[in-house]
Amino acid sequence: MRILMALAGNPNVGKSTLFNRLTGETAHVANWPGVTVELKAGRLRHHDLDITVVDLPGAYGLSSGDEAESVAQEFLLKEKPDVVVIVLDATSLHRSLYLAIRILEMTRKAVLAVNMMDVARRRAIHVDLSGISAVLGVPVVGTSAIRGEGLGSLLDRAIEVSLSKEKLKPLKIDYDGLDPYIAEIERILEDELKELPRRFAAVAVLEGNERILSLLSEEKRAHVLKIVDKVRRELKEDPSVIAIESRYRFVDLLLRDRVKVTRLVSPSIAKKIDRVLLHPIVGPFTSFLLMLSLFGAVFSLNMGFPLNVILSYAGLPHLSSLLEKLSLSGIIGQFLDLLSELLRSRLMMISPEWFVSLLTDGILAGVGSVLTFLPLVLLVFLALGALQDSGLLSRIAVTFDKFLKRFGLSGKSVFPAILGFGCNVPAVMATRAMDDDVERTSVSLSIPFIPCQARLIVLAAISSSVFKEPVVQSFFMMSMYLLSLLVFLITAKFMRYLVRGPQTPELLLEIPPYHVPSLKVVWWYARVNTAHFLRKAGTVIFVVTLIMWALLHLGPSGYTTSIDNSFAAISGRALSFIGAPIGLGDWRIILTLEAGFLAKEAVLSTMTTIAGTAKLSEAVNVVLSSVKQAISLCLIMLIYVPCIATLSVMKSEVKKIKLVLVAISYELLLAYLMAAAAYHLL
């Protein structure tokens, strides 16, 4: 399949550099049919798709005012490219957005490439790309053509737009006093120019666009010109001037709260910080401590861990318990439990038992699962946003680059790996910021080995129930984390060989100047990524919780209050032979693993349902009969396939189902072998 992609933009926005980067040695000058001047064309291949890229002449608008604008307009009208990449200057968005607005009035089959982001960073200019995207209704990607930054993501978005079957209406600008006249011209053009959006054509002829006017019959042309004269008489202004002013007013409103210039840190202070962070020995240690402290604080605020363990070890169990109750997930959990009991007591007398259970244990639990994750995801993105805006995150990437190269990765893989500790779903999504396709794929397939919050909760519950001493609990948790990180790194190297070969990507990353973090900029970053998580994972988590309810509460005879007669129990018994060699032959344990495949946090709720108690420690001790059995289960939980939400995002980002299936098979085999080794050694 071949995709036709046009590059449009003002002169001097880096469009030619972007074209050369994308097409390389395939670029050539071609005589395009229907166009009188020569255009540059080139080819590239991305995700097994052939893309023809045409570099349109630099233009400031589509008014046919000069030859460049005429050629650009002619190509867009006649060739109707599958996608138009509109290149903008990040340091001069007000000027370069004008052409983008005009093209978007013609078609929304477009992607905005906000170029020169490296220059913008050096000038402490921040752009809310997601905010601009939300208003314009098209993807907006930050790039640096000269450095090759963001090109992989740009091509991904361009392919998505070109293959999309969704029919979006062109952008509609408020043209102030011109709107009644535009509507009148639209009625005249009703049977003509059907290949063009009617409003775009009406505005074009109102502005005197000769190319569009030439397509009209003599009668319609005369009628339209009379309306143009009427505008001049009644509004005392040329309609083209009013149209231009209206577009710039739209651009002003668009950028008002979406471009922020922050304050730079003084060079003397920046040098002192760099002496520490970029030091070959001290740098990695300092970066590790910084990340550990920051995310330790985020996790403690969200769920109490690891500060609760430290307090218990310090002989302050009451403070530890209080911290868990007052943590964000603790407060949300208490509220949902209270709401569930309230609904249950009110509805039990007037509704069937199955309906009450579906509402409280299914729907409300599904909403609760999403809400429990939300604070953590938001906090993690706020922390990362602050690190990114300050300039620290780039230096952390540089610090770890040398170490990560041994595993076929670059320092850029630090970003998604960090996110993975919160939730694997946004971590896989974050790989789209990587420009190296092979690294992006290998990291996406390896991210599930990073222990997310849901697995952390399960591991913490099992360790606190099985091991009584806080120091042993801490040692066990630390061992699990170190093991998972080691497996992540080894797997990433293996996946890189599997995808293409042993090449290690170079870290092409500009070190930006230090900024004083802006709350507005940090909020932009956190807002868009949290919303992305909700769209991608929230629905899946909710649906999965309902599926789990159905498996636990439905059986061959219909609704059942006994888990022993449910479909979940039947499937657990059928698969128990698989777990026997690793000490997990009990069907109840198999059932918890099934629940973990749907959603890792469902493991504990399944245990409490099986045990018939709300106390986690009691539930764990009912289901697990020995320490070696608990360790075997923890290893399986740590390594075997991620939840369905993560798998769906992996498929979306990797775009190769075969690779995802290979990754799943690898994870299952590795988890089984490690659990078997641990169980029999113990």
C-alpha positions in Angstrom: 0.0 0.0 0.0 1.3 3.4 -0.9 0.5 6.6 1.0 0.9 10.1 -0.5 2.1 12.6 2.0 2.5 16.3 1.3 4.8 18.6 3.3 3.5 22.2 3.6 4.8 25.2 5.5 6.2 28.7 5.5 9.7 29.3 4.1 12.5 28.8 6.7 10.5 26.5 9.1 12.8 23.5 8.5 10.5 21.9 5.9 13.3 21.0 3.5 15.5 19.6 6.3 12.5 17.5 7.4 12.0 16.3 3.8 15.7 15.3 3.4 15.7 13.6 6.8 12.6 11.5 5.8 13.5 10.6 2.2 17.3 10.6 2.2 18.9 9.4 -1.1 15.5 8.7 -2.6 14.7 12.4 -3.0 14.5 13.7 -6.6 12.9 16.5 -8.6 9.7 15.4 -10.4 7.2 17.0 -12.8 4.0 16.3 -11.1 0.9 15.9 -13.4 -1.1 19.1 -13.5 1.5 21.3 -11.9 3.6 23.6 -14.0 6.7 23.8 -11.8 9.0 21.1 -10.5 8.4 19.6 -7.1 10.7 17.5 -4.9 9.5 14.0 -4.2 11.0 11.1 -2.3 10.1 7.7 -0.8 10.4 6.0 2.6 9.1 2.9 4.2 7.6 2.9 7.7 5.8 0.0 9.5 5.8 -1.9 6.2 4.1 0.9 4.3 5.4 2.7 1.3 5.2 6.5 1.7 5.7 9.0 -1.1 6.6 12.4 0.3 6.2 15.6 -1.8 7.8 18.8 -0.6 5.5 21.7 -1.6 6.9 25.2 -2.1 7.2 27.3 1.0 4.0 29.5 1.2 2.3 31.8 3.7 -1.2 31.1 2.6 -3.5 29.7 -0.1 -4.7 32.8 -1.7 -2.9 32.2 -5.0 -1.1 35.5 -4.4 2.2 34.2 -5.8 3.5 31.2 -7.6 4.5 29.2 -4.5 1.0 29.6 -3.0 -0.6 28.7 -6.4 1.4 25.5 -6.7 0.8 24.4 -3.1 -3.0 25.1 -3.5 -3.1 23.3 -6.9 -1.4 20.2 -5.6 -3.7 20.0 -2.5 -6.8 20.5 -4.7 -5.9 18.1 -7.5 -3.9 15.4 -5.9 -5.8 15.2 -2.6 -2.9 13.7 -0.6 -3.7 11.0 2.0 -2.2 13.3 4.7 -0.7 16.8 4.8 2.1 17.3 7.3 2.1 21.1 8.1 5.5 22.2 9.4 5.5 25.0 11.9 8.2 27.0 13.7 8.0 26.4 17.4 9.7 29.8 18.0 7.2 31.7 15.8 3.9 29.8 16.0 1.8 33.0 15.6 3.2 33.5 12.1 3.4 29.9 10.9 0.0 28.8 12.1 -1.8 31.0 9.6 -1.1 28.6 6.7 -2.0 25.6 8.9 -5.4 27.2 9.7 -6.1 27.7 6.0 -5.2 24.1 5.1 -7.3 22.8 8.0 -10.3 24.7 6.6 -9.8 22.6 3.5 -9.0 19.2 5.1 -8.4 17.6 8.5 -6.4 14.8 7.0 -3.4 16.6 8.4 -0.7 16.4 11.1 1.0 19.5 12.6 4.8 19.1 13.0 5.9 21.8 15.4 9.5 22.0 14.3 12.6 23.6 15.9 11.6 22.3 19.4 15.3 22.2 20.3 15.6 25.9 19.6 12.4 26.6 21.6 13.8 24.7 24.6 17.0 26.7 24.5 14.9 29.9 24.6 12.7 28.4 27.5 9.6 28.4 25.2 7.1 25.7 26.1 4.2 24.8 23.8 1.1 22.9 24.9 1.0 20.6 21.9 -1.9 18.6 23.2 -4.0 21.7 23.9 -3.4 22.9 20.3 -4.3 19.4 19.1 -7.6 19.4 21.1 -8.7 22.7 19.5 -7.7 22.0 16.0 -8.8 18.4 16.0 -5.6 17.0 14.4 -2.4 15.4 15.9 0.4 17.8 16.8 3.9 16.4 17.2 7.0 18.2 18.4 10.0 17.7 16.1 13.5 18.9 15.5 14.3 18.0 11.8 17.9 19.0 12.1 18.4 16.6 15.0 16.0 13.9 13.8 13.9 14.3 16.9 10.3 13.2 16.9 10.3 11.9 13.3 9.2 8.3 14.3 6.2 9.7 16.2 5.4 12.1 13.3 5.3 9.2 10.8 3.1 7.1 13.1 0.6 9.9 13.5 0.7 10.6 9.7 0.0 6.9 9.0 -2.9 6.9 11.5 -4.5 9.9 9.9 -4.0 8.6 6.3 -5.6 5.2 7.1 -8.4 6.6 9.3 -11.9 6.1 7.9 -13.3 8.8 10.2 -14.8 11.7 8.3 -14.0 14.9 10.1 -15.5 18.2 9.1 -12.9 20.9 8.1 -12.0 23.5 10.7 -14.6 26.3 11.0 -13.4 29.8 11.8 -15.6 32.6 13.0 -15.3 35.2 10.3 -17.2 37.9 12.3 -19.3 40.0 10.0 -18.6 37.9 7.0 -20.5 34.9 8.1 -23.9 35.9 6.6 -22.3 36.5 3.2 -20.3 33.2 3.4 -23.6 31.4 4.0 -25.2 33.2 1.0 -22.3 32.1 -1.2 -22.5 28.6 0.1 -26.1 28.4 -1.1 -25.0 29.6 -4.6 -22.2 26.9 -4.7 -24.5 24.1 -3.6 -24.3 22.4 -7.0 -20.7 23.3 -7.9 -17.2 22.6 -6.5 -18.5 19.4 -4.9 -14.9 18.2 -4.5 -14.2 21.1 -2.1 -15.6 21.8 1.3 -18.3 24.4 0.6 -17.4 26.8 3.3 -13.7 26.8 2.3 -14.7 27.5 -1.3 -17.1 30.3 -0.2 -14.4 32.0 1.8 -11.9 31.6 -1.0 -14.1 33.3 -3.6 -15.0 36.0 -1.1 -11.3 36.7 -0.8 -11.0 36.8 -4.6 -9.1 33.5 -5.1 -8.8 33.4 -8.9 -8.2 29.6 -9.0 -11.5 28.8 -7.2 -13.4 31.5 -9.2 -12.2 30.0 -12.5 -14.0 26.8 -11.6 -17.4 28.5 -11.5 -19.8 29.0 -14.4 -20.1 32.5 -15.7 -23.5 33.0 -14.1 -22.4 31.8 -10.6 -19.2 33.8 -10.9 -21.1 37.0 -11.6 -23.5 36.3 -8.8 -20.6 35.7 -6.3 -18.7 38.9 -7.4 -21.9 40.9 -6.7 -21.9 39.6 -3.2 -18.2 40.6 -2.8 -19.1 44.1 -3.9 -21.9 44.2 -1.4 -19.5 43.3 1.4 -17.3 46.2 0.5 -20.2 48.6 0.4 -21.9 47.4 3.6 -18.9 46.6 5.8 -16.6 49.4 4.4 -13.7 47.0 4.2 -12.2 44.5 1.8 -13.4 41.0 2.7 -9.9 39.5 2.4 -8.7 41.9 5.1 -11.5 40.9 7.4 -10.8 37.2 6.7 -7.1 37.6 7.5 -7.8 39.5 10.7 -10.3 36.8 11.8 -7.7 34.0 11.3 -5.1 35.9 13.2 -7.6 36.5 16.0 -8.3 32.8 16.1 -4.5 32.1 16.3 -4.2 34.6 19.2 -6.9 32.9 21.1 -5.4 29.5 20.3 -2.0 30.4 21.6 -3.0 32.6 24.5 -2.7 30.0 27.3 -0.8 27.4 25.3 2.7 29.0 24.9 4.7 29.8 28.0 8.1 31.3 28.4 9.8 30.3 31.6 12.8 31.6 33.6 16.2 30.1 33.1 18.5 29.2 35.9 21.6 31.3 36.2 24.6 29.8 34.3 26.7 29.6 37.5 24.2 27.5 39.4 23.6 25.3 36.2 27.4 24.6 36.0 27.5 23.5 39.6 24.5 21.1 39.2 26.0 19.7 36.0 29.3 19.0 37.7 27.4 16.5 39.9 24.8 15.1 37.5 27.0 14.6 34.5 30.0 13.3 36.5 30.7 9.7 35.2 30.8 8.2 38.8 28.8 10.5 41.0 26.2 11.3 38.3 24.5 7.8 38.1 24.4 7.5 41.9 22.9 11.0 42.3 20.4 10.4 39.6 19.4 7.1 41.1 18.9 8.7 44.5 16.9 11.5 43.0 14.6 9.2 41.2 14.3 6.9 44.2 13.4 9.8 46.5 10.9 11.3 44.1 9.0 8.2 43.3 9.3 6.9 46.8 7.4 10.1 47.9 4.9 9.6 45.1 4.2 6.0 46.0 4.0 6.8 49.7 1.5 9.6 49.1 -0.6 7.3 46.9 -0.6 4.0 48.8 1.7 4.4 51.8 4.5 2.1 50.5 7.5 2.2 51.1 7.3 4.7 53.9 4.8 2.5 55.8 7.4 -0.3 55.9 10.1 2.1 57.1 7.8 3.3 59.9 7.0 -0.3 60.9 10.7 -1.2 61.0 11.3 2.0 63.1 8.8 0.7 65.7 5.9 3.0 64.7 3.2 0.6 63.5 0.4 3.0 64.4 1.9 5.7 62.2 2.3 3.1 59.4 -1.3 2.0 59.7 -2.4 5.7 59.7 -0.4 6.5 56.6 -2.0 3.6 54.7 -5.5 4.8 55.7 -4.7 8.4 54.8 -3.0 7.6 51.5 -4.9 8.6 48.3 -5.7 5.0 47.4 -6.7 4.3 51.0 -9.1 7.2 51.1 -10.6 6.3 47.7 -10.9 2.6 48.9 -12.6 3.7 52.1 -15.1 5.9 50.2 -15.9 3.1 47.7 -16.4 0.6 50.5 -18.7 3.0 52.3 -20.6 3.6 49.1 -20.8 -0.1 48.3 -22.2 -0.9 51.7 -24.7 1.9 51.5 -26.0 0.8 48.1 -26.1 -2.8 49.2 -28.2 -2.0 52.3 -30.6 0.2 50.4 -31.1 -2.1 47.4 -31.1 -5.5 49.0 -34.7 -5.2 50.1 -36.0 -4.1 46.7 -33.7 -5.7 44.1 -32.6 -9.2 43.2 -29.3 -10.3 44.8 -27.6 -10.8 41.5 -28.4 -7.1 40.5 -27.0 -5.8 43.8 -23.9 -7.9 43.4 -23.4 -6.7 39.8 -23.8 -3.1 40.8 -21.5 -3.2 43.9 -19.0 -6.0 43.1 -19.0 -5.4 39.4 -19.7 -1.9 38.2 -18.7 0.0 41.3 -15.6 -2.1 41.7 -14.7 -1.4 38.0 -15.0 2.3 38.6 -13.0 1.9 41.8 -10.2 0.1 39.9 -9.8 3.0 37.5 -10.1 5.7 40.3 -7.5 3.9 42.4 -5.0 4.1 39.6 -5.8 7.7 38.6 -4.0 9.5 41.5 -0.8 7.5 41.0 -0.8 8.1 37.2 -1.4 11.8 37.7 1.3 12.1 40.5 3.8 10.2 38.4 3.2 12.4 35.4 3.4 15.6 37.6 6.8 14.4 38.9 8.0 13.6 35.4 6.7 16.9 34.1 8.7 18.8 36.7 11.8 16.8 35.9 11.4 17.4 32.2 10.6 21.1 32.5 13.5 21.7 34.8 16.0 20.1 32.3 16.9 17.3 34.8 15.3 14.4 32.9 17.5 14.8 29.8 20.6 14.7 32.1 19.3 11.6 33.8 19.0 10.0 30.4 22.6 11.0 29.5 23.8 9.6 32.9 22.3 6.2 32.4 23.0 6.0 28.6 26.4 4.3 29.0 25.0 1.6 31.3 21.9 1.0 29.2 24.0 0.6 26.0 25.2 -2.8 27.3 21.6 -4.0 27.0 21.0 -2.5 23.5 19.1 0.6 24.8 19.8 4.3 24.9 19.2 6.7 27.8 15.8 7.6 26.3 14.4 4.2 27.6 14.7 5.6 31.1 11.5 7.6 30.6 9.1 4.7 29.9 10.8 2.5 32.4 10.2 5.0 35.2 6.5 5.3 34.1 6.3 1.5 34.3 6.6 1.6 38.1 3.3 3.5 38.2 1.4 1.6 35.4 2.7 -0.3 32.4 -0.1 1.2 30.1 1.2 4.8 30.0 4.8 3.4 30.0 4.2 1.5 26.7 2.5 4.7 25.3 5.6 6.7 26.3 7.7 4.7 23.9 6.2 6.6 21.0 8.6 9.5 21.9 11.5 7.3 20.8 12.8 7.9 17.3 14.5 4.6 16.8 11.8 2.1 15.7 13.8 -1.0 16.9 14.4 0.5 20.4 10.8 1.6 20.6 9.5 -1.9 19.8 12.0 -3.7 22.1 11.2 -1.4 25.0 7.4 -1.8 24.4 7.7 -5.6 24.5 9.9 -5.5 27.7 8.0 -2.9 29.8 5.7 -5.6 31.3 8.7 -6.8 33.4 8.7 -3.4 35.3 6.5 -4.0 38.4 3.6 -1.6 38.3 1.6 -0.4 41.3 -0.9 -3.2 41.0 1.8 -5.8 41.3 3.4 -3.8 44.0 0.2 -4.0 46.0 -0.1 -7.8 45.5 3.6 -8.4 46.4 3.3 -6.1 49.5 0.1 -7.9 50.7 1.6 -11.4 50.3 5.0 -10.5 51.9 3.4 -8.8 54.9 1.1 -11.8 55.4 3.8 -14.4 55.0 6.8 -12.7 56.6 6.3 -11.2 60.0 9.5 -9.1 60.4 9.6 -5.7 58.6 13.2 -6.2 57.6 12.5 -9.5 55.9 9.5 -7.9 54.1 11.7 -5.1 52.9 14.5 -7.5 51.8 11.9 -9.6 49.9 10.3 -6.6 48.1 13.8 -5.2 47.2 14.8 -8.6 45.8 11.7 -8.8 43.7 12.3 -5.3 42.3 15.9 -5.9 41.5 15.1 -9.2 39.8 12.3 -7.6 37.7 14.7 -4.8 36.6 17.4 -7.4 35.6 14.8 -9.4 33.6 13.6 -6.1 31.9 17.2 -5.3 30.8 18.0 -8.8 29.6 14.7 -9.0 27.8 15.2 -5.7 26.1 18.5 -6.9 24.6 16.9 -10.2 23.5 14.0 -8.4 21.9 16.4 -6.0 20.1 18.1 -9.0 18.5 14.7 -10.5 17.7 13.4 -7.4 16.0 16.3 -6.5 13.9 19.8 -7.2 15.2 22.5 -6.2 17.6 22.8 -2.5 16.7 22.6 -0.2 19.7 20.9 3.2 19.2 22.8 6.4 19.7 21.4 8.9 22.2 20.5 11.9 20.0 19.3 14.1 22.8 19.9 17.8 23.3 20.8 18.9 26.8 18.4 21.9 27.4 19.3 24.7 29.8 17.9 24.5 33.3 14.5 26.1 33.8 12.6 27.1 36.9 9.7 24.6 36.5 6.4 26.2 35.5 3.2 24.8 37.2 1.3 25.5 34.0 3.8 23.6 31.8 4.0 20.7 34.3 0.1 20.6 34.4 0.0 20.5 30.6 2.3 17.4 30.6 0.4 15.6 33.4 -3.1 16.5 32.1 -2.6 15.1 28.5 -0.8 11.9 29.6 -3.4 11.1 32.4 -6.2 11.7 29.9 -4.5 9.4 27.4 -4.2 6.7 30.1 -7.9 7.1 30.9 -8.9 6.8 27.2 -6.6 3.8 26.5 -6.7 1.9 29.8 -9.7 3.1 31.8 -12.3 1.5 29.6 -10.4 -1.8 29.4 -9.9 -2.0 33.2 -13.6 -1.3 33.7 -14.7 -4.0 31.2 -12.2 -6.5 32.6 -13.6 -6.0 36.1 -17.1 -6.8 34.9 -15.8 -9.9 33.1 -14.2 -11.0 36.4 -17.4 -10.5 38.2 -19.3 -12.6 35.7 -16.7 -15.4 36.0 -16.9 -15.4 39.8 -20.6 -15.1 40.1 -22.0 -17.1 37.2 -21.9 -20.8 36.7 -23.6 -23.6 34.7 -26.8 -23.1 36.7 -26.8 -19.3 36.4 -26.1 -16.8 39.2 -24.3 -18.4 42.2 -23.2 -17.1 45.6 -20.7 -20.0 46.0 -17.4 -19.4 44.2 -16.9 -23.2 44.1 -19.7 -23.5 41.5 -18.6 -20.5 39.3 -17.1 -20.6 35.8 -13.9 -19.2 37.3 -13.6 -22.2 39.7 -14.3 -24.7 36.9 -11.6 -23.2 34.7 -9.2 -23.1 37.8 -9.7 -26.8 38.4 -9.2 -27.6 34.7 -5.9 -25.8 34.7 -4.6 -26.8 38.1 -2.4 -29.5 36.6 -0.2 -26.7 35.1 0.5 -25.3 38.5 1.3 -28.6 40.3 5.0 -28.8 39.3 5.7 -25.4 40.8 3.6 -25.8 43.9 0.6 -24.0 42.7 -1.7 -26.9 41.9 -4.5 -25.6 44.1 -7.4 -24.4 41.8 -7.8 -21.4 44.0 -4.3 -20.2 43.2 -4.9 -20.8 39.5 -8.0 -18.7 39.8 -6.0 -15.8 41.2 -3.6 -16.0 38.3 -6.5 -16.0 35.9 -7.8 -12.8 37.6 -4.3 -11.3 37.4 -4.3 -11.8 33.6 -7.4 -9.7 33.4 -6.2 -7.1 35.9 -3.3 -7.6 38.4 -5.2 -5.8 41.2 -8.0 -8.4 40.9 -5.7 -11.0 42.5 -6.3 -9.8 46.1 -10.0 -9.2 45.6 -10.2 -12.8 44.3 -8.4 -14.1 47.3 -10.7 -12.3 49.7 -13.7 -13.7 47.8 -12.4 -17.2 47.9 -11.5 -17.0 51.6 -14.8 -15.2 52.5 -13.0 -12.5 54.5 -12.2 -8.9 54.0 -8.9 -9.1 55.8 -6.0 -9.6 53.3 -3.7 -11.3 55.6 -6.3 -13.9 56.5 -7.2 -14.4 52.8 -3.6 -14.9 51.8 -3.0 -17.5 54.5 -6.2 -19.3 53.5 -5.1 -19.6 49.8 -1.4 -20.1 50.4 -0.2 -22.8 52.7 3.6 -22.3 52.8 6.4 -19.7 52.3 7.8 -21.5 49.2 4.3 -21.5 47.7 4.0 -17.8 48.3 7.4 -17.1 46.8 6.5 -19.2 43.7 3.3 -17.2 43.3 5.1 -13.9 43.7 7.6 -14.8 41.0 4.8 -15.9 38.6 2.9 -12.6 39.4 6.0 -10.6 38.8 6.9 -12.0 35.4 4.0 -13.7 33.6 1.8 -11.8 31.0 0.7 -8.3 31.8 -2.9 -7.3 32.2 -5.2 -7.1 29.2 -5.1 -3.3 29.2 -1.3 -3.4 28.7 -1.5 -6.0 26.0 -4.0 -4.0 24.0 -1.7 -0.9 24.2 1.3 -3.1 23.2 -0.5 -4.3 20.1 -1.5 -0.7 19.3 2.1 0.6 19.6 4.1 -2.3 18.2 1.6 -2.9 15.4 2.9 -6.5 14.9 0.7 -9.1 16.5 3.3 -11.8 15.9 5.9 -10.0 18.1 3.3 -9.4 20.8 2.5 -13.2 20.8 6.2 -14.0 20.9 6.6 -11.7 23.9 3.6 -13.4 25.7 5.0 -16.9 25.1 8.4 -15.7 26.3 6.9 -14.2 29.5 4.9 -17.3 30.3 7.8 -19.7 29.8 10.3 -17.5 31.8 7.8 -17.0 34.7 7.1 -20.8 34.9 10.8 -21.7 34.8 11.8 -19.2 37.5 8.9 -20.2 39.8 9.8 -23.9 39.3 13.5 -23.2 40.1 12.6 -21.2 43.2 10.0 -23.7 44.5 12.2 -26.8 44.1 15.4 -25.0 45.5 13.5 -23.9 48.5 
